[in-house]
Amino acid sequence: MFAPDDPLAPREPVFAEAWHAQVLAIAESMVNAGHFGVFEWAEALGVELKRAERKGRPDTADTYYAAALTALERLSERRTGLTLEMLEARKAAWESAYRNTPHGEPVALSAAKKPE
């Protein structure tokens, strides 16, 4: 058993879910690429956190990361012109592509079934 201050003790996970880390990594990448500034990101996140608070959402990590995801989506929509509907359509196309790709083969968007 490790003592609490033992430097060899395994560290607690920083993120409870992989998507929590992914949201922040994408936001950092977007800031670093100059798509929006750090202050714009902080303001958008603050707006979403206040919106969650007004809706009575609990003050939890999931609420924080959901707000971060929404802020990222809204900033991305403003900067790219891609609407949430367009993003949902692309997500559906990728889901179709991986479901229609043989096991072990690389997934290509061209494998998606076209909507009828």
C-alpha positions, 0 to 999 in steps of 0.5 A: 500500500502506498502512503498518500504522499508517496511520489511513486503512488499512482496518480488519480485520473485527471479527467473522469471521461475521455471526452472531458479531456478531448473538449479541452484539447480541441479548445486549446488547439483552436486557440493555438491555431488562432481560430479564436483567442483565449479571452474569447474562449474564457468568455464563451465558457463563462456564458455557458456556465452561467446558462447551466447555473440558471437552468439549475444544473448541479455544479459538477464536472459533467456540467462544466465539461458539457458547458465547455463543449457547448461553448466550443460548438458555438465558437466553432459555428461562429468561426466556420459557418458550420451549423450544429445541423451540419455537424450532426449530419457529418457525425451521422455520415461518419457513424454510417461509414464505420458501421459499413467498413469491414473489420480491420479496414480503415474507415473512410467517409466515402463508405457512408450510406447516402441518405435516401 
